[in-house]
């Protein structure tokens, strides 16, 4: 082979290496307890301060809170646990509960190693197999968390999620559990499923393939709109936690008006009202 040919092949190899996506690099998972998966870099980025609220401040979700805590505790201690889908009304604390449960389990202690939380963004869900491969042989245990997970028409990335969770040859790693939040119980819009029924040769099979995605989650936790009493419990819980000194009847009246102007009562609405009230009173929300 001539020197010119060797030089040409070398340049081609170098160009291909530059074009190829970087191989996932294994971070030091002992540094912090939370990470964000950056699919474009094939790396888990450490998160020094997690945006979350205390578990005790999540009101009106006692049943689902207890179920998720039990599942998370079992998993953190090396016992069998299920993937969890938290679905339902917006603003009722689905993602907050996942992050709070992770913090609570670690704070309780007694674990051989701290439980790790890794968030994967919805648009990166097709890279989930790469992330699973990165975590498979690590000594830590991981909650892989996707917030606001759903799929629209023509989006085939749900197949990657199905395979990564249970259906692939390797399956879900023993040291990984997958938690997702969604406004949709089956992760797919109703019109998408109806369209499958109307256009498929075998409508039942077409819909069955998509519905089977939610079957990969052994734990379904439904969140529903809160009552007025539960909403006020949330408001007063935040007010007491942050030492907001104002007459209770005034807080109640203003909080109800705040919810009415927004057309919803939820944990998110309660928190937004407390931020408004604290700012109005010149009170800092210490300890966030």
Secondary structure, 3 states (H helix, E strand, C coil): CCHHHHHHHHHHHHHHHHHCCCCCCCCCCCCCCEEEEECCCCEEEECCCCCCCCHHHCCCCHHHHHHHHHHHHHHHCCCCCCCEEEEECCCCCHHHHHHHHHHHHHHHCCCCCCCEEEECCHHHHHHHHHHHHHHCCCCCCEEEEECCCCECCCCCCHHHHHHHHHHCCCCCCCCEEEEEEECCCCCECHHHHHHHHHHCCCHHHHHHHHHCCHHHCCEEEEECCCCHHHHHHHHHHHHHHCCCCCCHHHHHHHHHHHHHHHCCCCHHHHHHHHHHHHHHHCCCCCCC
